[in-house]
Amino acid sequence: RLQVLGTHELPVSFRPMRGATPGSWGGVNYMWTSSGLLDHAVLEYGGAVNSMLYVGTDQLQILDSVFRYSATGGISIEFGSPLISGTQFISNTSPYGGGLYIDSSSPHVVHNIFAGNSAVSGYNNRGGGLFTYSGSPVIEGNLFTHNSAVQGGGIYNDMGSPIIQNNIFTGNLGAGG
């Protein structure tokens, strides 16, 4: 069980010791037997191989945190359904789901900000802010602004059944939104 407990005034920071370029370090993994809480965490300049945070469990809450400047996406969720609330996804890149990638999962993604993320350099190039491949995520009350992708600048849904309601989309670039 990994608990990261910061405060608004003093968040817990995950970043490289030297340099400040996207991909300067790997990331944090919560596998299927893991549980935990990230509260007021800042993860930045990671994603050397995979996203800065990999989630494969239902037993995780991500609250009031920041994921920015990742070379391979902010968060990837596969076979897990965490709660993500009050979190910012800023200037992350990935071939799909620059801010958040969801596969075979049903997380609750509520009251977050997705800003300036992009899906680039791959055959997919979908979902600048958020990409859902399968599952039934609840995506509610979020702000998607100035994200970009070839398809779905804000959100791209491939085969999932998401519930998308009461979100704000502004300034996103990509076919279909």
QUIWO-V859014 format. One record per backbone hydrogen bond with DSSP energy under -0.5 kcal/mol. NH is the residue of the N-H (numbers start at 1). CO is the residue of the C=O. If there is no record, write none. Layout:
nh = {NH;NH}
co = {CO;CO}
This chain:
nh = {2;3;4;4;5;6;6;7;12;13;14;15;23;24;24;25;28;30;31;34;36;37;38;39;39;40;42;43;44;44;45;47;48;52;53;54;55;56;60;61;62;63;63;64;66;67;68;69;71;73;74;75;76;77;78;78;79;83;84;85;86;86;88;89;90;90;91;93;94;97;98;99;100;101;102;103;105;108;109;109;110;110;111;113;114;115;115;116;118;119;120;120;125;126;127;128;129;130;131;132;133;133;134;138;139;139;140;140;141;143;144;144;145;145;146;148;149;150;151;152;154;156;158;158;159;160;161;163;164;165;165;168;170;173;175;177}
co = {35;1;2;37;3;4;39;10;40;11;42;13;46;21;45;45;52;54;29;31;59;2;61;4;37;63;12;66;14;42;68;26;25;73;74;28;76;30;58;36;83;38;61;85;41;88;43;90;46;93;98;99;53;101;55;76;103;60;108;62;110;111;65;113;67;88;115;70;118;126;127;128;129;75;131;77;134;82;107;138;84;108;140;87;143;89;113;145;92;148;94;118;95;95;151;152;153;154;100;156;102;131;102;107;137;163;109;138;165;112;142;168;114;143;170;117;173;125;125;175;177;130;132;156;133;132;135;137;162;139;163;142;144;147;150;174}
